Structure formats: C-alpha cells, structure tokens
Amino acid sequence: MNSWLIRLRKATYNTTFMYNIRMIIAFSGTAFVPYLLGNQLLTIPLTLGVVAAGLSDIDDRFSVRIMNLIYTYIGFFITASSIYFLFPYPILFALGLIVSCIGWILLGSLGRRYATISYGCLVISVYSMLGVELFDNWYSQPLLLVTGAAWYGLISTISFLLFPVRQVQDKLSQCYSSLGDFLFAKSNLFDVDMTPNSYQQSMIELSLENGKLVGIFNEMKTALLTRLKGDRGQKDTRRSLQYYFVAQDIHERADSAHIDYQKLVKIFEHSDILFRFQRILFIQAKACKDLSYSILHREAYQHNKRFKPTFANLKLSLEKLRAEQQYDQVWINALFSLYQNLKSIDAQLRNVETERYIKLDKTKHIENQLKDDDLKGWDDVVIRIKQHLTPESVLFRHAIRVSIVLLIGYIFVQVTQIEYGYWILLTALFVSQPNFNATKRRLRLRIVGTLVGIILGYAILYFIPSIEGQLLLLVLSGVLFFELRSKQYAQATAFITILALINFNLDGMGFDAALPRMINTLIGCALAWFGVSFIFPDWKFRRLSRTMKRSLSAQIDYLAEVIEQYKYGRNHGLKYRVVRRAAHNNDAEVASLISTLATEPDFDPTQKSLAFEFLCLNHTLLSYIAALGAHREKIQDQEVLNLLDLALEDIQGSLLKDEVPDLTAQNMLNTIRQRLSQNNEDDQKSLIVLQQLSLMLSILKQLSRLKQSLSHDRDDKATELASL
C-alpha cells in the first residue's frame, strides 16, 4: 500500500503528467458529455472554448486568477457575440475586425496577464467565424464557448489549489537547468584548441544562453512576485525566493570574466591549468542540472564530492605556477581571482539548502525585495499604451500588420466565397509573429504539420468510423496539441488539425473539410509572409544603434552601482539587483536582435560580421563588470577609488558620447605590475579592481569603433528607406 502511495506522490511531482491529466479531463468532458446528452454538435464550440482558454491560461495567485478568469469569460462572450451580430454586414464587420485586432494586441502592453487574455479573445473571434452558422440563437455559440472555457478554468483552478506552488517550483527548476547550460557554454572558453573563429562562436553561444537564462529569471520573478503579494511569505514561496537570489548570484559570478580568454589560451596552451578550470565549470554545470532535478522531484540536493579534491588540485597547480615565476604575475593574479570566484559558486551550491539560506528577516516586507512591474493605476495604463502608439514600437507594428492581414483575408473570403475560408484567418493569426525570422519558421512548420495532420486525420475518419473511437482520438489530439505546442510546433499543428477534422466530422463534413483545410492553410501562410515582409517590415524600423546604446547605457549604470559599493560597502539590495537585471536584459535584447537581423533579407554580410563581433565584445564588457560586482567590497585605497571614478567617466564618454578616453589599458597594466612588485597580500582586493579596469579599457576602443560603424551604417540605411 505504501509503495502505491509513494508512486502516486511521485506521479504528482511530474508536472507534464499532471498537466496532461488536466487536459484529458477537460477534453473528455467536452467530447463525451454532449455524446451522453445526444447532441454531439455541442462538442465543437465546447472544445474550441477549452482550446482558447488553454492558450490564454496564466499562472497567478488565487484571487487574481479568479479575476483573470472572469475577465477572460467576459471578453470571450463579447467577442463571440460581436462576431454574430456584425457577420451579416461585411463593411461593419471589416471595421470591427481592424479596431478589435489592434485594440486586443495593444492591450498586451499593459502586462503579461492582459496579453494572454487578449490573445485568447483574438482566437475566439476566429473560432466564432468558423461556427457562426452552427446555431440559430445569437447567444448559443458565445455561451457554449464560454462554457468550454469555464470548464477548463474550473479544472485549472482545482489543480492550482491542490498544488499552489507547483508553477514556481517548475520555473525555479528551469532557472537552475538554464544556469547549467550557461556554465556548460562558459566552459568552452577554456578550450586550449580554441581558434579566433571558434572563440567568437563560443561567445555568441554564451551570449544567447545568457539571453535564455535572463528570460527565465524574468518569468521566475513574475511568478514569485504575484505569490509574495498574496500569501505574505508562505514557507515554500520564501524558500523559492532564496533559491532565486542564489541563482542570480551564481549567474553574476559565472558570467564574470577576469581575463582575456583568447590570450589566456595562447599563454597556457601547454599547461594543465585550463583543463582544471574547464573541468570545474563542467562539474558546476552538472551540479546545477542536479539541483534542477532535485527541485523538480522534491528531493534533497546532494553536493558532488568531487569538488573538494578538484579545487584542492587546482589550487596546488596555481601555487606552482606562481612559484615558478615563468608567467607574468598579472595572469597568475587573474587566475587566482577566477579560482576564488569559482569557490564562491561552489559555496553557494553546497549551502543552497541549509537553514541560513532559506531564512528571511521576518521584520521586512518580502514583496519589497522584488521590483513590482504591475500597473499602478489609470495613469500608468495611459502611459504604457501611449508608449506603443508609434511605428517604432514592435507591438504597434505587429498590431497593424496582423489587423491588415486579417482584413485582406476577410476580403478574400468574401469575394471568392471559398469553402471554410475562415481557416485562412485562423492560420494567419497563429503564424504571424512580431519578427520576420519567427514568422518564417512558423510558416514552414505550419504547412508541414497541417499536411501530416490531414493525412492522419483522413485515415482516422476512414478507418475509425465510430463516434466513440473518434471522440477518444479527439481527446488524445487535444492533449498532444497542448503538450507539444511550445516544443514541437509542426507536430502540435498536426494534432490540432486532426482535432479540427474530427470536430467537423461531427457535423458530417469531416471528409469534405480536409482539402480546404490544406488550401486555406497555404493561403493563410502566404498572407502572413506578405504581412511580415511588406507591412511595417522590422528591418525598416529597427535601430540597431538604439538597442546597442541602451545596452551600453545599462552596463554603465551597472558599473556605476558596483563602484558605489566599492566605496560604501557590499549591498545586495533592490537597487543593485535592478540595475544588474537591466544590464543583462539589454544584453539579451542585443543578442536576440542581432541573431534575428542576421536572417533578414537586407542584412549585409559585412554588417553581419561586425554585428556578431559587437555582440561578443558587448557581452565581454558585461562579464568584466560582473567580475567587479562579484568581488565588490569596501576598499580604503583612495588611489584605486579615484581610478574607478576616472575609468567610469572615460568608459561612459567613449561608449555613449564617442569621446576618446585619456586612460589606456597599458597605463593600467603598468599600475598593476607596480602594485604586484610590492607583493602586498593586503593589496589583493585593489589588484582585482585594477585588473578588471584594465580589461575593460583594453576593449574600449574596439567596442566604440564597432558601435559607431554599425550605428552609422544602419541609420544611413534607415534614412534611405524612409525616404523611399
């Protein structure tokens, strides 16, 4: 008996399994309740309601979740009813389509919850077009769609009440898993066989992994914040909060760069020292993966016993290198700093589950430890929407683009009277993404998935003619669609196509709908491609220079806060974490933008090379600042403090104002050598600061040159395009 309870408990820890159980219950209800009632036609709107609700589901605390559901149901009902009333009047319908589409998408500027609700309403609007003639009464379809959505909402809410912190723990597990991927990418920089090309590729991969990790951190922060507001410090939430802070601290240390890795590889290519550093990073990456698994399966994390001898041997190797005096002491000092940083990561991982890491000062309000980005009132609503009422806004361009594409699709359907024509609008809506690269990728996957779905669906309808068998496969298709939609889009499309064909077969039109589904998918994909290529195409409005400047400005703010803490002492408060997060967010935005621009039609190969070079150097600068931040402590050396202020001024002038700095890396290195020659053990903190400043200044000229080159070329091209 106990073994069965243990197995059941472990099954509840499996998020994917529990999510699939939820979807099985949801689709079984919409499929078999109408069957038992003898009115199988009800399955169509009920199932579509579940799909729309599932697509607009959002994790939040209980009180806000209930409000979200109410807003969602009201939006669904109004949208579906509007479709019914405007449907006989094409001109009014077209105007309503444009206004509602733009309005729903711009509503997403108010935050994540509004974006998901508005997307669900857009999906419902097209679903309502597909079934507008199924029922005679105007309220029948809207009520059934809302009923399906409410059925899913009920199951989702019960699941939330049973496992209230499940989503937070899942996100936390993702944080450490992504942190492991980041450390694996970082370990590649210690490859002794690295060439200039492989180094750049490794830096690009590291920057992209950093972007993924920062995105997960942002999602984790949102999940934590909403619960901290609601439960006022529940034990599991407080524990997750501390894990989150530890992950951020490990990230700062892991992203630190104490040395120029290309030069490091050349100098120590015949020594074992780099292999030892690479091995420790690799083991720490595996430790993060193990911790992620432990969090996900509610098991105690066991710190790897190999760390102790590995660190001991690394320290012995470093001491031998220092004693031999074969290498410049600047490099040895940097390696010792790196060693200390990795030891700090090891301490964080080793102690992550001890009481001193999960206790919080109960005299503080926990929610104040995270920056709250929620709306603060109507003034904030107006400000956020106004910020996006310009073609410079990605959201605005996407809203205009999608609304025009849907309008063209609607006109095409009205003129041609093509069979099941509203699938064109549905396809265009699902495929259209804010940028060219994402849309292009979805086009291919959507077409392949639809073709496979039609073939399989046709076979199902032919070989399984019984209603009961088809309903079982409808449930299975719905579950697999939700399971695969964020992982394998082509397969997810195939299963939603099967679901659609079975739905239409309930009205006796399954076989007739197969070919139109394929044709309409192709037309919808063509419209989506046309929209992203010619309606406010991103490459005419993107300003790489503006994104680069934002990133550099955020990094300088980060550096300024780090310098303040060298003056007044270490402080891991909200202000520091906000500027650090902003620096990493903007670095991730640069990485995302450059990787996207590289796939767009007008991106010059020379510019592509320069952009990726800037991407590497931009992240390198962030890594140098992160190293300063990782070691930040109050220092008394006034000379070093003055150098910090002067370096900040020169870095700011060079990167933001295109000024020529007075300090040079060589001067800074000479200062370091002079201080090292004194062999003063008490001077090590100052030496770390000087070493990091020298590294920053060593790339300053090249980074400034790249920024100016890319800014001028892109701005000139943008001006030329704007004048056409």
MOHUDA-V344638 format. One record per pair of residues at least 6 apart in sequence whose C-alpha atoms are under 8 Angstrom apart, sorted by the first residue. I is the first residue (numbers start at 0). J is the second residue. Records with the same first field share a line. If there is no record, write none. Layout:
I: J  J
//
This chain:
9: 296
10: 16  17
11: 17
12: 295  296  297
13: 295  296
14: 165  169
15: 482
19: 478  482
21: 154  155  158
22: 477  478
23: 474  475  478
24: 154
25: 49  150  151  154
26: 46  49  473  474  477  478
27: 471  474
29: 42  45  46  147
30: 39  42  46  470  473  474
31: 470
33: 39  40  41  42
39: 505
40: 505  506
41: 143
42: 502
43: 502  503  505
44: 130  140  143  144  147
45: 143  144  145  146  147  148
46: 144  147
47: 123  126  144  147
48: 123  143  144  145  146  147  148
49: 144  147  148  149  150  151
50: 148  477
51: 119  120  122  123  148
52: 119  148  149  151  152
53: 148  151  481
54: 115  118  119
55: 115  116  118  119
56: 115  116
57: 64  112  115
58: 64  166  222
59: 222  225  226
60: 225  226  229
61: 156  159  160
64: 156
67: 112  116
68: 149  152
70: 116
71: 116  119  120
72: 145  148  149
74: 116  120
75: 119  120  123  124  141  144  145
76: 141  142  144  145
77: 141
78: 120  123  124
79: 123  124  127  140  141
80: 137  138  141
82: 92  124  127  128  131
83: 127  128  131  137
84: 137
85: 91  92
86: 92
93: 406  409
96: 402  405  406
97: 402  403  405  406
98: 402
100: 121  398  401  402
101: 395  398  399  402
103: 114  117  118  120  121
104: 114  117  118  394  397  398
105: 384  387  394  395  398
106: 113  114  117  384
107: 113  114  115  117
108: 114  383  384  387  394
109: 374  380  383  384
110: 373  374
122: 425  428
125: 421  424  425
126: 425
127: 140  141
128: 421
129: 419  421  422
130: 140
131: 140
133: 140
134: 140
159: 165
164: 235  236
166: 222
167: 219  222  223  236  239
168: 239  294  295
169: 294  295
170: 215  218  219
171: 219  239  242  243  291  294
172: 290  291  292  294  295
173: 215  291
174: 212  215  216  219  243  246  291
175: 246  287  288  290  291
176: 287  288  290  291
177: 208  211  212  215
178: 212  246  250  284  287
179: 283  284  285  286  287  288
180: 208  284
181: 205  208  209  212  284
182: 253  280  281  283  284
183: 280  281  284
184: 201  204  205  208
185: 201  205  253  254  280
186: 276  277  278  280  281
187: 201  277
188: 198  201  202  260
189: 260  264  273  274  276  277
190: 264  273  274  277
191: 264  265  267  268  273  274
192: 264  268
193: 261  264
195: 261
198: 261
199: 612  615
202: 615  618
203: 590  611  614  615
206: 586  587  590  614  615  618
207: 587  590  591
209: 583  587
210: 583  584  586  587  588  590  591
211: 587
213: 580  583  584  587
214: 584
219: 243
220: 369
223: 236  239  240
224: 366  369  371
226: 236
227: 233  236  365  366
228: 366
231: 364  365  366
232: 365
237: 357  358  359
238: 357  358
241: 356  357
242: 351  356  357
245: 347  351
248: 629
249: 344  347
251: 625  626  628  629
252: 340  341  344  625  626  629
253: 341  344
254: 621  622  625  626
255: 621  622  623  624  625  626  627  629
256: 337  619  622  623  625  626
257: 333  334  336  337  623  626  690  691  694
258: 330  333  334  691  694
259: 694
263: 330
264: 273
267: 273
272: 313  316  317
275: 309  313
276: 313
279: 306  309  310  341
280: 341
282: 306
283: 345
286: 302  303  348
287: 348
289: 300
290: 300
293: 299  300
294: 300
300: 352
302: 348  349
306: 345
310: 342
314: 338
317: 331  334  335
320: 326  331
321: 328  331
328: 672  675
329: 671  672  675  690
332: 687
333: 687  690
336: 687
340: 629  630
350: 356
367: 573
368: 572  573
369: 573
370: 573  577
374: 380
386: 392
387: 393  394  395
388: 395
389: 395
390: 396  535  540
391: 540  541
393: 433  537
394: 433
396: 433  535
397: 432  433
400: 530  531  534  535
401: 427  428  431  527  530
403: 530
404: 427  526  527  530
405: 424  427  428
407: 526
408: 423  424  523  526
409: 421  424
412: 420  421
418: 515
419: 512  515  516  519
420: 519
422: 516  519  520  523
423: 519  520  522  523  524
424: 523
425: 523
426: 519  520  523  524
427: 523  524  526  527
428: 527
430: 438  441  442  445  524  527
431: 438  527  528  531
432: 438  531
433: 531
434: 531  537  595
435: 531  532  536  537  595  599
436: 595  598  599
438: 527  528  531
439: 528
441: 488
442: 524  527  528
444: 488  489  492
445: 488  489  492  520  524
446: 489  517  520  521  524
447: 489
448: 488  489  490  491  492  493
449: 489  492  493  496  516  517  520
450: 493  517
451: 493
452: 492  493  494  495  496  497
453: 493  496  497  500  513  514  516  517
455: 497
456: 496  497  500  501
457: 500  510  513
459: 469
460: 469  501  504  509  510
463: 469
466: 505
469: 501
470: 501
472: 498
473: 497  498  501  502
476: 494  495  497  498
477: 494  495  498
479: 491  494
480: 490  491  492  494  495
481: 491
482: 491
483: 490  491
484: 490  491  492
500: 509  510  512  513
501: 509
502: 509
503: 509  512
504: 510
530: 536
531: 537
538: 596  599  601
539: 717  720  721
540: 717
542: 710  713  714  717
543: 592  709  710  713
544: 706  709  710  711  713  714
545: 710
546: 585  588  589
547: 589  706
548: 654  655
549: 585
550: 582  585  586  589
551: 617  654  655
552: 651  655
553: 578  581  582  585
554: 579  582  621  624
555: 647  650  651
556: 578  582
557: 575  578  579  582  624
558: 624  628  647
559: 647
560: 575  578
561: 575  627  628  631
562: 643  644
564: 570  631  632  633
565: 631  632  633  634  640
566: 633  634  635  640
567: 633
568: 631  632  633  634
569: 631  632  633
582: 621
583: 621
586: 617  618  621
589: 614
590: 614
593: 607  610  611  614
596: 602
597: 607
606: 709
609: 705  709
610: 705  709
612: 705
613: 702  705  706
616: 698  702
617: 702
620: 695  698
623: 691  694  695
624: 691
626: 691
627: 687  688  691
630: 684
634: 640  684  685
636: 685
639: 685  688  689
643: 692
646: 662  692  696
649: 658  659  660  661  662
650: 660  696  699
652: 658  659  660
653: 659  660  699  700  703
654: 699  702  703  706
657: 703  707
662: 696
663: 693  696  697
664: 692  693  694  696  697
665: 693
667: 689  690  692  693
668: 689  690  693
670: 689
671: 686  689  690
674: 682  686
675: 686
//
